[in-house]
Each structure stands twice: as structure tokens, then as C-alpha cells.
Amino acid sequence: MTDCLFCGIAAGDVPAHIVLADSVAVCFLDARPVFKGHVLVLPRQHYVTLADLPEDLVGPLFSRVRRISAVLPAALGAQGSFVALNNTVSQSVPHLHVHVVPRTRGDGLRGFFWPRHKYADDTEAAEYAARIRDRLAAQPG
């Protein structure tokens, strides 16, 4: 799909702070994170909703979600993570993507109200992406 922002990121045509990319998925920092280190995990191919994702890609995609969720606490000093997926409603980009958000007790996240936090600049975003990439490299698979 040529007009999809996330397809552009997956193709390398649109810049993003990539933390993991392979033949199945592309994982990068959300440009408008709930908390710094908020990662979007999406299939490399264009699918709009989870129902559209072929059965044989469900496990591989969520394996990447699991990996990102597993490394965020150590990479960012978080205590856990929040994993979410919107289908159509509240899906700002119509390309299936899973949110993996670092969490700490008392961080202020309540229910489904997601206050957004900005990176100070592109350098700070790049530093967060590097910390997550480094932890992924230290814990392969």
C-alpha cells in the first residue's frame, strides 16, 4: 500500500526509531508515546486489523511483541509493560500495530486514558531506541 505511513516506515522510506526489524515485523518508537520507550510492533506487510492478519503470522507477530515486552523493564528501568491493540476504533494509522508501553507503579496511566509524553528531541528518541535495541541484542530470541 503506497499511502500508508507504517508501510513507508517498514519499507525504510519514512524515518523512524527502529528497535527491531526482520522479515516478519518492524518495531519502532511511537512518535507520540504514552511513556518514553513506547514501541509499536507491526507486521511488515499491510493488514488493517487483527482479523485481517493471516493465521500463520499471528504467532510470529506476537513473538516479537513478547520479546519487546520482556526487555522494556531492563532497558528502561520500568517495572512492567502494557500491551494493547486497537481494531479500527482509535486506530490512528490503518495498519495493524500493537502498542508495548513501559509501565512503573504510580505512572498515572488509568484505564484507557492515554496522556501522551513527548521526547525532548530526536536525539533523546534515538537514545531510547538504542537502549531497547541493546537489550534485545543481549537477549536474542
N, CA, C and O atoms as CSV, one atom per row, in Angstrom:
chain,resi,resn,atom,element,x,y,z
A,1,MET,N,N,0.856,-1.174,0.000
A,1,MET,CA,C,0.000,0.000,0.000
A,1,MET,C,C,0.897,1.230,0.000
A,1,MET,O,O,1.754,1.366,0.873
A,2,THR,N,N,0.718,2.105,-0.942
A,2,THR,CA,C,1.658,3.212,-1.124
A,2,THR,C,C,1.382,4.412,-0.234
A,2,THR,O,O,2.307,5.188,0.009
A,3,ASP,N,N,0.174,4.613,0.266
A,3,ASP,CA,C,-0.116,5.803,1.059
A,3,ASP,C,C,-0.188,5.519,2.561
A,3,ASP,O,O,-0.688,6.353,3.316
A,4,CYS,N,N,0.291,4.381,2.998
A,4,CYS,CA,C,0.256,4.012,4.411
A,4,CYS,C,C,1.564,4.438,5.085
A,4,CYS,O,O,2.647,4.027,4.669
A,5,LEU,N,N,1.450,5.258,6.120
A,5,LEU,CA,C,2.629,5.720,6.854
A,5,LEU,C,C,3.463,4.553,7.367
A,5,LEU,O,O,4.688,4.564,7.239
A,6,PHE,N,N,2.808,3.540,7.950
A,6,PHE,CA,C,3.551,2.424,8.526
A,6,PHE,C,C,4.183,1.547,7.453
A,6,PHE,O,O,5.253,0.982,7.679
A,7,CYS,N,N,3.556,1.423,6.303
A,7,CYS,CA,C,4.199,0.707,5.192
A,7,CYS,C,C,5.459,1.458,4.762
A,7,CYS,O,O,6.466,0.842,4.416
A,8,GLY,N,N,5.398,2.795,4.785
A,8,GLY,CA,C,6.568,3.605,4.460
A,8,GLY,C,C,7.699,3.392,5.449
A,8,GLY,O,O,8.865,3.329,5.060
A,9,ILE,N,N,7.359,3.279,6.733
A,9,ILE,CA,C,8.377,3.002,7.752
A,9,ILE,C,C,8.945,1.603,7.529
A,9,ILE,O,O,10.161,1.414,7.562
A,10,ALA,N,N,8.068,0.619,7.303
A,10,ALA,CA,C,8.521,-0.766,7.091
A,10,ALA,C,C,9.440,-0.875,5.877
A,10,ALA,O,O,10.375,-1.675,5.870
A,11,ALA,N,N,9.172,-0.074,4.859
A,11,ALA,CA,C,9.985,-0.102,3.640
A,11,ALA,C,C,11.281,0.693,3.790
A,11,ALA,O,O,12.167,0.601,2.940
A,12,GLY,N,N,11.394,1.464,4.858
A,12,GLY,CA,C,12.584,2.288,5.051
A,12,GLY,C,C,12.495,3.630,4.357
A,12,GLY,O,O,13.481,4.364,4.291
A,13,ASP,N,N,11.315,3.959,3.836
A,13,ASP,CA,C,11.137,5.226,3.129
A,13,ASP,C,C,10.790,6.380,4.061
A,13,ASP,O,O,10.991,7.544,3.715
A,14,VAL,N,N,10.273,6.059,5.237
A,14,VAL,CA,C,9.903,7.067,6.232
A,14,VAL,C,C,10.775,6.820,7.464
A,14,VAL,O,O,10.828,5.694,7.960
A,15,PRO,N,N,11.453,7.846,7.963
A,15,PRO,CA,C,12.334,7.632,9.115
A,15,PRO,C,C,11.549,7.294,10.382
A,15,PRO,O,O,10.450,7.802,10.607
A,16,ALA,N,N,12.136,6.431,11.195
A,16,ALA,CA,C,11.575,6.063,12.490
A,16,ALA,C,C,12.713,5.531,13.349
A,16,ALA,O,O,13.768,5.158,12.836
A,17,HIS,N,N,12.494,5.498,14.639
A,17,HIS,CA,C,13.487,4.954,15.563
A,17,HIS,C,C,13.198,3.464,15.718
A,17,HIS,O,O,12.438,3.046,16.591
A,18,ILE,N,N,13.826,2.676,14.848
A,18,ILE,CA,C,13.616,1.229,14.787
A,18,ILE,C,C,14.335,0.561,15.954
A,18,ILE,O,O,15.495,0.864,16.231
A,19,VAL,N,N,13.640,-0.352,16.638
A,19,VAL,CA,C,14.289,-1.132,17.691
A,19,VAL,C,C,14.464,-2.586,17.280
A,19,VAL,O,O,15.330,-3.277,17.817
A,20,LEU,N,N,13.659,-3.060,16.339
A,20,LEU,CA,C,13.778,-4.422,15.834
A,20,LEU,C,C,13.104,-4.475,14.468
A,20,LEU,O,O,12.004,-3.953,14.290
A,21,ALA,N,N,13.761,-5.097,13.522
A,21,ALA,CA,C,13.165,-5.269,12.194
A,21,ALA,C,C,13.661,-6.582,11.621
A,21,ALA,O,O,14.855,-6.878,11.652
A,22,ASP,N,N,12.736,-7.357,11.102
A,22,ASP,CA,C,13.090,-8.608,10.439
A,22,ASP,C,C,12.066,-8.862,9.340
A,22,ASP,O,O,11.307,-7.959,8.988
A,23,SER,N,N,12.033,-10.053,8.802
A,23,SER,CA,C,11.137,-10.343,7.690
A,23,SER,C,C,9.669,-10.362,8.102
A,23,SER,O,O,8.792,-10.236,7.247
A,24,VAL,N,N,9.384,-10.517,9.386
A,24,VAL,CA,C,8.007,-10.599,9.877
A,24,VAL,C,C,7.469,-9.251,10.330
A,24,VAL,O,O,6.348,-8.878,9.985
A,25,ALA,N,N,8.269,-8.518,11.106
A,25,ALA,CA,C,7.758,-7.327,11.779
A,25,ALA,C,C,8.768,-6.197,11.794
A,25,ALA,O,O,9.969,-6.393,11.608
A,26,VAL,N,N,8.237,-5.008,12.021
A,26,VAL,CA,C,9.047,-3.821,12.253
A,26,VAL,C,C,8.558,-3.239,13.577
A,26,VAL,O,O,7.357,-3.073,13.789
A,27,CYS,N,N,9.505,-2.932,14.461
A,27,CYS,CA,C,9.186,-2.409,15.790
A,27,CYS,C,C,9.925,-1.092,15.952
A,27,CYS,O,O,11.141,-1.026,15.770
A,28,PHE,N,N,9.187,-0.045,16.294
A,28,PHE,CA,C,9.801,1.277,16.389
A,28,PHE,C,C,9.105,2.104,17.456
A,28,PHE,O,O,7.990,1.791,17.873
A,29,LEU,N,N,9.780,3.168,17.895
A,29,LEU,CA,C,9.211,4.044,18.909
A,29,LEU,C,C,8.007,4.787,18.356
A,29,LEU,O,O,8.035,5.295,17.235
A,30,ASP,N,N,6.943,4.846,19.160
A,30,ASP,CA,C,5.778,5.661,18.822
A,30,ASP,C,C,6.222,7.122,18.846
A,30,ASP,O,O,6.879,7.552,19.794
A,31,ALA,N,N,5.873,7.879,17.826
A,31,ALA,CA,C,6.260,9.289,17.749
A,31,ALA,C,C,5.542,10.131,18.793
A,31,ALA,O,O,6.014,11.212,19.147
A,32,ARG,N,N,4.396,9.647,19.294
A,32,ARG,CA,C,3.639,10.320,20.348
A,32,ARG,C,C,3.425,9.318,21.479
A,32,ARG,O,O,2.315,8.819,21.664
A,33,PRO,N,N,4.481,9.020,22.237
A,33,PRO,CA,C,4.403,7.929,23.206
A,33,PRO,C,C,3.527,8.238,24.413
A,33,PRO,O,O,3.434,9.382,24.856
A,34,VAL,N,N,2.886,7.198,24.933
A,34,VAL,CA,C,2.217,7.315,26.222
A,34,VAL,C,C,3.285,7.586,27.274
A,34,VAL,O,O,3.150,8.505,28.082
A,35,PHE,N,N,4.355,6.777,27.262
A,35,PHE,CA,C,5.548,7.000,28.069
A,35,PHE,C,C,6.747,6.777,27.157
A,35,PHE,O,O,6.655,6.016,26.194
A,36,LYS,N,N,7.852,7.419,27.441
A,36,LYS,CA,C,9.049,7.268,26.624
A,36,LYS,C,C,9.469,5.805,26.603
A,36,LYS,O,O,9.529,5.144,27.639
A,37,GLY,N,N,9.760,5.314,25.401
A,37,GLY,CA,C,10.084,3.907,25.209
A,37,GLY,C,C,8.904,3.112,24.694
A,37,GLY,O,O,9.024,1.902,24.500
A,38,HIS,N,N,7.759,3.755,24.465
A,38,HIS,CA,C,6.549,3.145,23.908
A,38,HIS,C,C,6.867,2.666,22.483
A,38,HIS,O,O,7.237,3.461,21.619
A,39,VAL,N,N,6.718,1.366,22.258
A,39,VAL,CA,C,7.081,0.748,20.977
A,39,VAL,C,C,5.836,0.278,20.241
A,39,VAL,O,O,4.907,-0.246,20.856
A,40,LEU,N,N,5.817,0.462,18.938
A,40,LEU,CA,C,4.784,-0.097,18.073
A,40,LEU,C,C,5.380,-1.294,17.351
A,40,LEU,O,O,6.481,-1.217,16.805
A,41,VAL,N,N,4.648,-2.399,17.350
A,41,VAL,CA,C,5.071,-3.624,16.678
A,41,VAL,C,C,4.055,-3.879,15.576
A,41,VAL,O,O,2.862,-4.011,15.846
A,42,LEU,N,N,4.522,-3.950,14.342
A,42,LEU,CA,C,3.583,-4.152,13.249
A,42,LEU,C,C,4.111,-5.166,12.250
A,42,LEU,O,O,5.319,-5.315,12.071
A,43,PRO,N,N,3.176,-5.864,11.599
A,43,PRO,CA,C,3.628,-6.785,10.555
A,43,PRO,C,C,4.214,-5.980,9.398
A,43,PRO,O,O,3.733,-4.893,9.079
A,44,ARG,N,N,5.232,-6.510,8.790
A,44,ARG,CA,C,5.879,-5.817,7.678
A,44,ARG,C,C,4.889,-5.617,6.526
A,44,ARG,O,O,4.901,-4.580,5.862
A,45,GLN,N,N,4.046,-6.606,6.300
A,45,GLN,CA,C,3.030,-6.492,5.246
A,45,GLN,C,C,1.825,-5.725,5.778
A,45,GLN,O,O,1.590,-5.689,6.986
A,46,HIS,N,N,1.070,-5.119,4.883
A,46,HIS,CA,C,-0.075,-4.298,5.267
A,46,HIS,C,C,-1.318,-5.147,5.550
A,46,HIS,O,O,-1.835,-5.837,4.672
A,47,TYR,N,N,-1.775,-5.076,6.790
A,47,TYR,CA,C,-3.061,-5.627,7.220
A,47,TYR,C,C,-3.673,-4.555,8.103
A,47,TYR,O,O,-2.966,-3.913,8.880
A,48,VAL,N,N,-4.978,-4.356,7.993
A,48,VAL,CA,C,-5.611,-3.278,8.738
A,48,VAL,C,C,-5.940,-3.690,10.172
A,48,VAL,O,O,-5.659,-2.941,11.108
A,49,THR,N,N,-6.525,-4.858,10.354
A,49,THR,CA,C,-6.944,-5.279,11.690
A,49,THR,C,C,-6.390,-6.669,12.014
A,49,THR,O,O,-5.858,-7.360,11.144
A,50,LEU,N,N,-6.525,-7.057,13.261
A,50,LEU,CA,C,-6.081,-8.383,13.686
A,50,LEU,C,C,-6.829,-9.469,12.924
A,50,LEU,O,O,-6.246,-10.501,12.591
A,51,ALA,N,N,-8.093,-9.254,12.649
A,51,ALA,CA,C,-8.878,-10.237,11.888
A,51,ALA,C,C,-8.341,-10.427,10.471
A,51,ALA,O,O,-8.537,-11.484,9.872
A,52,ASP,N,N,-7.665,-9.410,9.930
A,52,ASP,CA,C,-7.093,-9.495,8.582
A,52,ASP,C,C,-5.757,-10.232,8.552
A,52,ASP,O,O,-5.333,-10.708,7.499
A,53,LEU,N,N,-5.100,-10.325,9.693
A,53,LEU,CA,C,-3.777,-10.948,9.756
A,53,LEU,C,C,-3.909,-12.451,9.521
A,53,LEU,O,O,-4.673,-13.111,10.225
A,54,PRO,N,N,-3.185,-13.007,8.549
A,54,PRO,CA,C,-3.264,-14.452,8.316
A,54,PRO,C,C,-2.860,-15.236,9.563
A,54,PRO,O,O,-1.962,-14.836,10.304
A,55,GLU,N,N,-3.533,-16.345,9.773
A,55,GLU,CA,C,-3.310,-17.186,10.954
A,55,GLU,C,C,-1.833,-17.521,11.153
A,55,GLU,O,O,-1.342,-17.533,12.282
A,56,ASP,N,N,-1.130,-17.792,10.056
A,56,ASP,CA,C,0.271,-18.195,10.194
A,56,ASP,C,C,1.204,-17.047,10.603
A,56,ASP,O,O,2.379,-17.285,10.882
A,57,LEU,N,N,0.701,-15.814,10.642
A,57,LEU,CA,C,1.513,-14.678,11.098
A,57,LEU,C,C,1.183,-14.243,12.525
A,57,LEU,O,O,1.912,-13.439,13.107
A,58,VAL,N,N,0.094,-14.762,13.094
A,58,VAL,CA,C,-0.296,-14.351,14.445
A,58,VAL,C,C,0.802,-14.701,15.450
A,58,VAL,O,O,1.251,-13.836,16.203
A,59,GLY,N,N,1.228,-15.940,15.466
A,59,GLY,CA,C,2.281,-16.366,16.396
A,59,GLY,C,C,3.577,-15.614,16.189
A,59,GLY,O,O,4.133,-15.092,17.155
A,60,PRO,N,N,4.082,-15.537,14.961
A,60,PRO,CA,C,5.329,-14.799,14.745
A,60,PRO,C,C,5.244,-13.319,15.145
A,60,PRO,O,O,6.195,-12.784,15.716
A,61,LEU,N,N,4.121,-12.653,14.854
A,61,LEU,CA,C,3.989,-11.249,15.234
A,61,LEU,C,C,4.000,-11.119,16.754
A,61,LEU,O,O,4.709,-10.274,17.300
A,62,PHE,N,N,3.222,-11.947,17.436
A,62,PHE,CA,C,3.146,-11.822,18.886
A,62,PHE,C,C,4.395,-12.335,19.586
A,62,PHE,O,O,4.621,-12.016,20.753
A,63,SER,N,N,5.207,-13.122,18.898
A,63,SER,CA,C,6.513,-13.476,19.432
A,63,SER,C,C,7.379,-12.218,19.539
A,63,SER,O,O,8.125,-12.058,20.505
A,64,ARG,N,N,7.281,-11.335,18.557
A,64,ARG,CA,C,8.028,-10.070,18.602
A,64,ARG,C,C,7.466,-9.167,19.702
A,64,ARG,O,O,8.226,-8.504,20.408
A,65,VAL,N,N,6.141,-9.138,19.850
A,65,VAL,CA,C,5.515,-8.364,20.927
A,65,VAL,C,C,6.033,-8.857,22.276
A,65,VAL,O,O,6.379,-8.052,23.141
A,66,ARG,N,N,6.086,-10.170,22.457
A,66,ARG,CA,C,6.569,-10.766,23.697
A,66,ARG,C,C,8.009,-10.359,23.969
A,66,ARG,O,O,8.355,-10.013,25.099
A,67,ARG,N,N,8.846,-10.397,22.946
A,67,ARG,CA,C,10.263,-10.013,23.123
A,67,ARG,C,C,10.396,-8.563,23.561
A,67,ARG,O,O,11.144,-8.260,24.491
A,68,ILE,N,N,9.679,-7.667,22.900
A,68,ILE,CA,C,9.752,-6.246,23.253
A,68,ILE,C,C,9.274,-6.058,24.690
A,68,ILE,O,O,9.922,-5.372,25.481
A,69,SER,N,N,8.148,-6.666,25.022
A,69,SER,CA,C,7.604,-6.561,26.378
A,69,SER,C,C,8.581,-7.088,27.420
A,69,SER,O,O,8.676,-6.541,28.518
A,70,ALA,N,N,9.298,-8.137,27.081
A,70,ALA,CA,C,10.240,-8.749,28.023
A,70,ALA,C,C,11.453,-7.869,28.290
A,70,ALA,O,O,11.993,-7.899,29.396
A,71,VAL,N,N,11.893,-7.096,27.322
A,71,VAL,CA,C,13.119,-6.319,27.518
A,71,VAL,C,C,12.886,-4.897,28.015
A,71,VAL,O,O,13.818,-4.275,28.525
A,72,LEU,N,N,11.679,-4.365,27.883
A,72,LEU,CA,C,11.460,-2.970,28.279
A,72,LEU,C,C,11.833,-2.691,29.739
A,72,LEU,O,O,12.490,-1.683,29.999
A,73,PRO,N,N,11.445,-3.535,30.705
A,73,PRO,CA,C,11.807,-3.212,32.088
A,73,PRO,C,C,13.320,-3.033,32.286
A,73,PRO,O,O,13.753,-2.041,32.873
A,74,ALA,N,N,14.107,-3.969,31.809
A,74,ALA,CA,C,15.557,-3.863,31.982
A,74,ALA,C,C,16.150,-2.736,31.148
A,74,ALA,O,O,17.083,-2.064,31.588
A,75,ALA,N,N,15.621,-2.525,29.954
A,75,ALA,CA,C,16.167,-1.493,29.073
A,75,ALA,C,C,15.890,-0.090,29.590
A,75,ALA,O,O,16.704,0.817,29.412
A,76,LEU,N,N,14.734,0.087,30.236
A,76,LEU,CA,C,14.296,1.435,30.580
A,76,LEU,C,C,14.099,1.671,32.073
A,76,LEU,O,O,13.706,2.765,32.479
A,77,GLY,N,N,14.365,0.671,32.885
A,77,GLY,CA,C,14.145,0.835,34.309
A,77,GLY,C,C,12.667,0.827,34.678
A,77,GLY,O,O,12.281,1.373,35.711
A,78,ALA,N,N,11.850,0.218,33.849
A,78,ALA,CA,C,10.415,0.109,34.113
A,78,ALA,C,C,10.152,-1.113,34.989
A,78,ALA,O,O,11.035,-1.947,35.189
A,79,GLN,N,N,8.941,-1.209,35.503
A,79,GLN,CA,C,8.566,-2.357,36.331
A,79,GLN,C,C,7.743,-3.374,35.556
A,79,GLN,O,O,7.565,-4.502,36.015
A,80,GLY,N,N,7.253,-3.002,34.421
A,80,GLY,CA,C,6.428,-3.893,33.609
A,80,GLY,C,C,6.076,-3.219,32.304
A,80,GLY,O,O,6.721,-2.255,31.891
A,81,SER,N,N,5.042,-3.739,31.656
A,81,SER,CA,C,4.602,-3.149,30.395
A,81,SER,C,C,3.100,-3.330,30.237
A,81,SER,O,O,2.477,-4.164,30.895
A,82,PHE,N,N,2.545,-2.532,29.354
A,82,PHE,CA,C,1.142,-2.587,28.978
A,82,PHE,C,C,1.125,-2.905,27.492
A,82,PHE,O,O,1.813,-2.243,26.715
A,83,VAL,N,N,0.357,-3.900,27.084
A,83,VAL,CA,C,0.282,-4.308,25.680
A,83,VAL,C,C,-1.151,-4.099,25.214
A,83,VAL,O,O,-2.091,-4.566,25.857
A,84,ALA,N,N,-1.320,-3.395,24.093
A,84,ALA,CA,C,-2.666,-3.096,23.596
A,84,ALA,C,C,-2.692,-3.075,22.076
A,84,ALA,O,O,-1.684,-2.820,21.416
A,85,LEU,N,N,-3.873,-3.349,21.543
A,85,LEU,CA,C,-4.074,-3.350,20.097
A,85,LEU,C,C,-5.469,-2.805,19.826
A,85,LEU,O,O,-6.443,-3.281,20.408
A,86,ASN,N,N,-5.573,-1.822,18.958
A,86,ASN,CA,C,-6.871,-1.287,18.550
A,86,ASN,C,C,-7.238,-1.871,17.194
A,86,ASN,O,O,-6.376,-2.065,16.337
A,87,ASN,N,N,-8.512,-2.147,17.009
A,87,ASN,CA,C,-9.024,-2.576,15.712
A,87,ASN,C,C,-10.011,-1.532,15.230
A,87,ASN,O,O,-11.123,-1.434,15.749
A,88,THR,N,N,-9.611,-0.754,14.241
A,88,THR,CA,C,-10.387,0.293,13.594
A,88,THR,C,C,-10.636,1.481,14.520
A,88,THR,O,O,-10.101,2.560,14.265
A,89,VAL,N,N,-11.433,1.328,15.594
A,89,VAL,CA,C,-11.707,2.437,16.502
A,89,VAL,C,C,-10.422,2.778,17.259
A,89,VAL,O,O,-9.771,1.895,17.817
A,90,SER,N,N,-10.069,4.042,17.273
A,90,SER,CA,C,-8.847,4.558,17.909
A,90,SER,C,C,-7.574,4.092,17.218
A,90,SER,O,O,-6.486,4.215,17.781
A,91,GLN,N,N,-7.692,3.571,16.035
A,91,GLN,CA,C,-6.526,3.136,15.260
A,91,GLN,C,C,-6.128,4.309,14.361
A,91,GLN,O,O,-6.678,4.474,13.272
A,92,SER,N,N,-5.171,5.122,14.818
A,92,SER,CA,C,-4.833,6.353,14.104
A,92,SER,C,C,-4.201,6.098,12.739
A,92,SER,O,O,-4.341,6.922,11.835
A,93,VAL,N,N,-3.520,4.988,12.579
A,93,VAL,CA,C,-2.976,4.583,11.279
A,93,VAL,C,C,-3.604,3.231,10.949
A,93,VAL,O,O,-3.469,2.286,11.728
A,94,PRO,N,N,-4.284,3.122,9.814
A,94,PRO,CA,C,-4.974,1.867,9.479
A,94,PRO,C,C,-4.025,0.774,8.983
A,94,PRO,O,O,-4.157,0.272,7.867
A,95,HIS,N,N,-3.076,0.424,9.834
A,95,HIS,CA,C,-2.142,-0.679,9.611
A,95,HIS,C,C,-2.033,-1.347,10.970
A,95,HIS,O,O,-1.676,-0.693,11.950
A,96,LEU,N,N,-2.330,-2.622,11.048
A,96,LEU,CA,C,-2.297,-3.338,12.320
A,96,LEU,C,C,-1.016,-3.036,13.077
A,96,LEU,O,O,0.079,-3.140,12.524
A,97,HIS,N,N,-1.152,-2.663,14.340
A,97,HIS,CA,C,0.019,-2.420,15.176
A,97,HIS,C,C,-0.339,-2.658,16.636
A,97,HIS,O,O,-1.455,-2.393,17.082
A,98,VAL,N,N,0.648,-3.165,17.359
A,98,VAL,CA,C,0.492,-3.473,18.772
A,98,VAL,C,C,1.335,-2.479,19.565
A,98,VAL,O,O,2.509,-2.265,19.263
A,99,HIS,N,N,0.723,-1.877,20.579
A,99,HIS,CA,C,1.421,-0.948,21.460
A,99,HIS,C,C,2.058,-1.731,22.599
A,99,HIS,O,O,1.392,-2.546,23.237
A,100,VAL,N,N,3.330,-1.496,22.859
A,100,VAL,CA,C,4.001,-2.057,24.022
A,100,VAL,C,C,4.556,-0.853,24.788
A,100,VAL,O,O,5.492,-0.187,24.346
A,101,VAL,N,N,3.951,-0.597,25.943
A,101,VAL,CA,C,4.210,0.618,26.694
A,101,VAL,C,C,4.901,0.273,28.020
A,101,VAL,O,O,4.381,-0.536,28.789
A,102,PRO,N,N,6.062,0.873,28.296
A,102,PRO,CA,C,6.711,0.624,29.589
A,102,PRO,C,C,5.861,1.208,30.714
A,102,PRO,O,O,5.265,2.275,30.564
A,103,ARG,N,N,5.809,0.497,31.848
A,103,ARG,CA,C,4.998,0.939,32.990
A,103,ARG,C,C,5.809,0.916,34.271
A,103,ARG,O,O,6.686,0.072,34.459
A,104,THR,N,N,5.500,1.859,35.146
A,104,THR,CA,C,6.008,1.849,36.505
A,104,THR,C,C,4.837,2.171,37.427
A,104,THR,O,O,3.904,2.869,37.030
A,105,ARG,N,N,4.884,1.667,38.641
A,105,ARG,CA,C,3.823,1.960,39.613
A,105,ARG,C,C,3.734,3.469,39.816
A,105,ARG,O,O,4.750,4.152,39.942
A,106,GLY,N,N,2.520,3.970,39.844
A,106,GLY,CA,C,2.311,5.399,40.057
A,106,GLY,C,C,2.592,6.256,38.842
A,106,GLY,O,O,2.747,7.470,38.973
A,107,ASP,N,N,2.662,5.649,37.642
A,107,ASP,CA,C,2.973,6.427,36.439
A,107,ASP,C,C,1.796,7.273,35.946
A,107,ASP,O,O,1.957,8.078,35.029
A,108,GLY,N,N,0.616,7.096,36.546
A,108,GLY,CA,C,-0.524,7.936,36.194
A,108,GLY,C,C,-1.428,7.374,35.115
A,108,GLY,O,O,-2.463,7.972,34.821
A,109,LEU,N,N,-1.078,6.249,34.516
A,109,LEU,CA,C,-1.931,5.674,33.472
A,109,LEU,C,C,-3.128,5.023,34.148
A,109,LEU,O,O,-2.971,4.149,35.000
A,110,ARG,N,N,-4.306,5.446,33.768
A,110,ARG,CA,C,-5.544,4.936,34.355
A,110,ARG,C,C,-6.475,4.498,33.229
A,110,ARG,O,O,-6.817,5.292,32.353
A,111,GLY,N,N,-6.878,3.248,33.258
A,111,GLY,CA,C,-7.833,2.762,32.266
A,111,GLY,C,C,-7.327,2.983,30.855
A,111,GLY,O,O,-6.193,2.644,30.517
A,112,PHE,N,N,-8.186,3.550,30.050
A,112,PHE,CA,C,-7.822,3.771,28.655
A,112,PHE,C,C,-7.600,5.240,28.323
A,112,PHE,O,O,-7.630,5.624,27.154
A,113,PHE,N,N,-7.378,6.059,29.339
A,113,PHE,CA,C,-6.975,7.441,29.114
A,113,PHE,C,C,-5.465,7.442,28.967
A,113,PHE,O,O,-4.744,7.152,29.922
A,114,TRP,N,N,-4.987,7.764,27.785
A,114,TRP,CA,C,-3.559,7.700,27.499
A,114,TRP,C,C,-2.992,9.097,27.322
A,114,TRP,O,O,-2.992,9.619,26.207
A,115,PRO,N,N,-2.509,9.717,28.392
A,115,PRO,CA,C,-1.834,11.002,28.202
A,115,PRO,C,C,-0.559,10.760,27.404
A,115,PRO,O,O,0.112,9.746,27.595
A,116,ARG,N,N,-0.233,11.664,26.535
A,116,ARG,CA,C,0.952,11.481,25.693
A,116,ARG,C,C,2.111,12.327,26.208
A,116,ARG,O,O,1.912,13.440,26.694
A,117,HIS,N,N,3.319,11.787,26.097
A,117,HIS,CA,C,4.539,12.467,26.505
A,117,HIS,C,C,5.428,12.605,25.275
A,117,HIS,O,O,5.490,11.699,24.444
A,118,LYS,N,N,6.107,13.722,25.161
A,118,LYS,CA,C,6.972,13.956,24.009
A,118,LYS,C,C,8.428,13.739,24.382
A,118,LYS,O,O,8.838,13.955,25.522
A,119,TYR,N,N,9.201,13.303,23.389
A,119,TYR,CA,C,10.652,13.278,23.545
A,119,TYR,C,C,11.131,14.721,23.436
A,119,TYR,O,O,10.546,15.522,22.707
A,120,ALA,N,N,12.190,15.049,24.158
A,120,ALA,CA,C,12.725,16.406,24.108
A,120,ALA,C,C,13.135,16.773,22.688
A,120,ALA,O,O,12.935,17.900,22.235
A,121,ASP,N,N,13.717,15.785,21.994
A,121,ASP,CA,C,14.157,15.998,20.624
A,121,ASP,C,C,14.466,14.635,19.997
A,121,ASP,O,O,14.301,13.591,20.628
A,122,ASP,N,N,14.908,14.672,18.770
A,122,ASP,CA,C,15.201,13.434,18.052
A,122,ASP,C,C,16.353,12.667,18.696
A,122,ASP,O,O,16.381,11.437,18.651
A,123,THR,N,N,17.282,13.372,19.281
A,123,THR,CA,C,18.415,12.720,19.946
A,123,THR,C,C,17.940,11.894,21.132
A,123,THR,O,O,18.396,10.767,21.324
A,124,GLU,N,N,17.025,12.445,21.933
A,124,GLU,CA,C,16.505,11.690,23.071
A,124,GLU,C,C,15.759,10.444,22.593
A,124,GLU,O,O,15.911,9.371,23.178
A,125,ALA,N,N,14.952,10.574,21.530
A,125,ALA,CA,C,14.245,9.415,20.983
A,125,ALA,C,C,15.248,8.360,20.517
A,125,ALA,O,O,15.059,7.170,20.768
A,126,ALA,N,N,16.299,8.785,19.847
A,126,ALA,CA,C,17.321,7.848,19.372
A,126,ALA,C,C,17.987,7.122,20.539
A,126,ALA,O,O,18.322,5.943,20.423
A,127,GLU,N,N,18.181,7.814,21.662
A,127,GLU,CA,C,18.784,7.185,22.841
A,127,GLU,C,C,17.864,6.105,23.413
A,127,GLU,O,O,18.334,5.034,23.796
A,128,TYR,N,N,16.578,6.372,23.475
A,128,TYR,CA,C,15.627,5.366,23.962
A,128,TYR,C,C,15.620,4.154,23.033
A,128,TYR,O,O,15.644,3.013,23.495
A,129,ALA,N,N,15.587,4.401,21.728
A,129,ALA,CA,C,15.598,3.294,20.764
A,129,ALA,C,C,16.866,2.461,20.927
A,129,ALA,O,O,16.806,1.232,20.876
A,130,ALA,N,N,17.989,3.101,21.120
A,130,ALA,CA,C,19.267,2.384,21.282
A,130,ALA,C,C,19.265,1.522,22.538
A,130,ALA,O,O,19.778,0.403,22.516
A,131,ARG,N,N,18.703,2.020,23.622
A,131,ARG,CA,C,18.648,1.242,24.861
A,131,ARG,C,C,17.824,-0.033,24.669
A,131,ARG,O,O,18.197,-1.099,25.159
A,132,ILE,N,N,16.716,0.082,23.962
A,132,ILE,CA,C,15.873,-1.095,23.722
A,132,ILE,C,C,16.572,-2.057,22.766
A,132,ILE,O,O,16.569,-3.267,22.995
A,133,ARG,N,N,17.176,-1.528,21.688
A,133,ARG,CA,C,17.921,-2.375,20.744
A,133,ARG,C,C,19.033,-3.128,21.440
A,133,ARG,O,O,19.230,-4.319,21.202
A,134,ASP,N,N,19.775,-2.422,22.317
A,134,ASP,CA,C,20.881,-3.054,23.035
A,134,ASP,C,C,20.389,-4.212,23.903
A,134,ASP,O,O,21.033,-5.259,23.963
A,135,ARG,N,N,19.263,-4.031,24.570
A,135,ARG,CA,C,18.729,-5.090,25.436
A,135,ARG,C,C,18.239,-6.248,24.575
A,135,ARG,O,O,18.410,-7.408,24.949
A,136,LEU,N,N,17.630,-5.949,23.424
A,136,LEU,CA,C,17.200,-7.016,22.511
A,136,LEU,C,C,18.399,-7.828,22.027
A,136,LEU,O,O,18.331,-9.054,21.936
A,137,ALA,N,N,19.482,-7.144,21.721
A,137,ALA,CA,C,20.684,-7.835,21.247
A,137,ALA,C,C,21.289,-8.712,22.343
A,137,ALA,O,O,21.862,-9.764,22.060
A,138,ALA,N,N,21.157,-8.272,23.588
A,138,ALA,CA,C,21.704,-9.030,24.705
A,138,ALA,C,C,20.856,-10.254,25.059
A,138,ALA,O,O,21.334,-11.193,25.695
A,139,GLN,N,N,19.588,-10.226,24.635
A,139,GLN,CA,C,18.672,-11.331,24.925
A,139,GLN,C,C,18.006,-11.808,23.637
A,139,GLN,O,O,16.805,-11.600,23.465
A,140,PRO,N,N,18.740,-12.433,22.738
A,140,PRO,CA,C,18.167,-12.880,21.461
A,140,PRO,C,C,17.065,-13.924,21.655
A,140,PRO,O,O,17.063,-14.710,22.603
A,141,GLY,N,N,16.130,-13.886,20.703
A,141,GLY,CA,C,15.053,-14.886,20.688
A,141,GLY,C,C,14.145,-14.742,21.828
A,141,GLY,O,O,13.190,-15.507,21.956
